[in-house]
């Protein structure tokens, strides 16, 4: 095998290790608080922050359509963080689904606008 083929997925081991640790921490938080529902939002928050940090650290060139790897990582990391936070907020402050839905739509719209402007700067 060529060395370049092996290096394409260079962060796979780091990602697998972090996902295992994040799952363990989410399980422990669910167990400690006796709210197993917290497993999902805590896991989303941890993974979202990891993806955001991975987007900052890794540098890949833009593809032929002008999309950058960093913007892709910021998009999905931000979505995971936002969903995790909204799930936690809905549990802490119940019956606020319309407000939380509006916050998520504002966030998604802001990300879409940032992606548009980042492409044409």
C-alpha positions as CSV (number, residue, x, y, z in Angstrom):
1,X,0.0,0.0,0.0
2,X,1.1,3.5,-0.7
3,X,1.8,5.8,2.2
4,X,-0.6,8.4,0.8
5,X,-3.5,6.0,0.8
6,X,-3.0,5.2,4.4
7,X,-2.8,8.8,5.5
8,X,-6.1,9.9,3.9
9,X,-8.0,8.9,7.1
10,X,-5.3,10.2,9.4
11,X,-7.7,11.1,12.3
12,X,-9.6,7.8,12.4
13,X,-7.8,6.4,15.5
14,X,-8.1,9.7,17.3
15,X,-11.8,9.9,16.5
16,X,-12.5,6.3,17.5
17,X,-10.7,6.8,20.8
18,X,-12.6,10.1,21.5
19,X,-16.0,8.5,20.7
20,X,-15.3,5.7,23.1
21,X,-14.3,8.1,25.9
22,X,-17.2,10.4,25.2
23,X,-19.7,7.5,25.3
24,X,-18.2,6.4,28.7
25,X,-18.5,9.9,30.1
26,X,-22.1,10.3,28.8
27,X,-23.0,6.9,30.4
28,X,-21.4,8.0,33.7
29,X,-23.3,11.3,33.7
30,X,-26.6,9.5,32.9
31,X,-25.9,7.1,35.8
32,X,-24.8,9.8,38.3
33,X,-27.8,12.0,37.6
34,X,-30.2,9.0,37.3
35,X,-31.5,10.6,34.1
36,X,-30.6,8.2,31.3
37,X,-32.1,10.7,28.8
38,X,-28.9,12.8,29.4
39,X,-26.9,10.1,27.6
40,X,-27.9,11.5,24.1
41,X,-27.5,15.3,24.7
42,X,-24.2,14.9,26.6
43,X,-22.9,12.6,23.9
44,X,-23.9,15.1,21.2
45,X,-22.3,18.0,23.1
46,X,-19.1,16.1,23.5
47,X,-18.9,15.0,19.9
48,X,-19.9,18.4,18.6
49,X,-17.1,20.1,20.5
50,X,-14.7,17.5,19.3
51,X,-15.7,18.0,15.7
52,X,-15.4,21.8,16.1
53,X,-11.9,21.4,17.5
54,X,-10.9,19.0,14.8
55,X,-12.1,21.5,12.2
56,X,-9.8,24.1,13.8
57,X,-6.8,21.9,14.0
58,X,-6.9,20.1,10.6
59,X,-6.2,21.9,7.4
60,X,-7.3,20.4,4.2
61,X,-7.5,22.3,0.9
62,X,-10.7,23.4,-0.7
63,X,-12.3,21.1,-3.2
64,X,-13.1,22.1,-6.7
65,X,-16.4,23.7,-5.8
66,X,-14.8,26.0,-3.2
67,X,-16.1,24.2,-0.1
68,X,-13.6,24.0,2.8
69,X,-13.1,21.1,5.2
70,X,-13.2,23.6,8.1
71,X,-16.6,25.0,7.1
72,X,-17.9,21.4,6.9
73,X,-16.6,20.5,10.3
74,X,-18.0,23.8,11.8
75,X,-21.4,23.0,10.3
76,X,-21.8,19.5,11.7
77,X,-20.0,20.2,15.0
78,X,-22.2,23.2,15.5
79,X,-25.3,21.3,14.7
80,X,-24.4,18.5,17.2
81,X,-23.6,21.1,19.9
82,X,-26.9,23.0,19.3
83,X,-29.0,19.8,19.3
84,X,-27.4,18.6,22.5
85,X,-27.9,21.9,24.2
86,X,-31.5,22.2,23.0
87,X,-32.3,18.7,24.3
88,X,-30.7,19.6,27.7
89,X,-32.6,22.9,27.8
90,X,-35.9,21.2,27.0
91,X,-35.4,18.9,29.9
92,X,-34.3,21.6,32.3
93,X,-37.1,24.1,31.2
94,X,-39.9,21.9,29.9
95,X,-42.7,22.9,27.5
96,X,-40.5,25.3,25.5
97,X,-40.4,23.4,22.2
98,X,-41.6,26.3,20.0
99,X,-38.9,28.6,21.4
100,X,-36.2,25.9,21.1
101,X,-37.3,25.1,17.5
102,X,-37.1,28.8,16.6
103,X,-33.6,29.0,18.2
104,X,-32.5,26.0,16.1
105,X,-33.9,27.5,12.9
106,X,-32.1,30.8,13.6
107,X,-28.9,28.9,14.2
108,X,-29.3,26.9,11.0
109,X,-30.1,30.1,9.0
110,X,-27.0,31.8,10.4
111,X,-24.8,28.9,9.5
112,X,-26.2,28.8,5.9
113,X,-25.5,32.5,5.5
114,X,-22.0,32.2,6.9
115,X,-21.3,29.3,4.5
116,X,-22.6,31.5,1.6
117,X,-20.4,34.5,2.5
118,X,-17.4,32.3,3.3
119,X,-17.4,31.0,-0.2
120,X,-17.4,34.4,-1.8
121,X,-14.8,36.3,0.3
